Amino acid sequence: MTQPNALMTSDLAYLANNQPLAPLAVAALRVAVTLDKWSTRHRTRKALARLEPHHLKDIGLNPRAAQDEARRMFWHG
């Protein structure tokens, strides 16, 4: 199963065979990619904050490290 927002191989082939994007389109694409990254970071850090200690142990994190990561702002990579 593919992710709904993932580009399909045919989409990539289409983009590769066409003219370069206009500067405004490039800027819009960069904004969209950045917003998607920030959204993903926000969601995953919220989920990390809700994990129980035994779940954190399963993924190799101690509660302090998880708390530190969960408190990071979404724009910090």
C-alpha positions, -999 to +999 in steps of 0.1 A: +000+000+000+014+034-009+011+066+010-016+089-003+008+118-007+037+098-022+045+104-058+039+073-080+066+062-104+045+074-134+043+108-118+081+110-114+085+099-150+061+126-162+080+153-142+114+141-155+102+142-192+088+178-190+102+213-191+117+227-159+092+242-135+086+279-134+103+297-105+069+303-088+061+266-091+095+257-076+089+281-047+054+267-041+067+231-042+094+240-017+068+256+006+046+225+003+075+201+011+085+222+041+050+223+055+047+186+050+079+180+070+068+203+098+034+186+100+051+152+102+075+163+129+046+178+149+025+147+147+053+123+155+066+144+184+031+146+199+028+108+196+063+103+212+051+124+242+022+100+248+043+068+248+045+048+280+080+040+294+078+004+283+071+015+247+100+039+249+122+011+260+111-010+230+123+017+206+155+023+226+147+057+242+147+066+279+119+089+291+142+119+294+154+116+258+118+112+246+107+142+266+135+163+252+127+153+216+089+158+221+095+193+234+115+204+203+098+228+180+085+214+147+108+235+126+139+221+143+151+190+123 
